[in-house]
Amino acid sequence: MDTGPQTKYFSLLADGHFQIQGCESCGACIFYPRVICPYCGSDRLYWFKPEGSATVYSTTVVRRDREKGGDYNVALVDLVEGPRMMTSIKGIEPDQVKIGMKVEFHSIDTETHDAVYFQPAGNA
């Protein structure tokens, strides 16, 4: 049974919790889950719930036929804690997502439990 940080991350998502890692040694916040801190090499990592606020770093629209669910957005967002992560912005048309837009945590994919979604800030 795999008990590494990636397994822990997806287990947390499956339980409805979006968490990232922090380093006890240097204070860095880390995403994607790691065994050691990429900044200082420490293995003293812990899990915590991020604030949930982020800024869109880049964005694109994936075009699909309506029968396949229609167009959707793929974005890279910078969490206020520092890490950058890939996500999708919900609650807005895919082509309305803009670089620099403030977004906030929205939800976790309820079917696959493997994706975290954001929405424009103030749309809660």
Secondary structure, DSSP 8 states (H G I E B T S, - for coil): ---SHHHHHHHHHHTT---EEEETTT--EE-S--SS-TTT----EEEE----EEEEEEEEEE---GGGT--EEEEEEEETTS-EEEEEE-SS-GGG--TT-EEEEEEE-TTTS--EEEEETT--
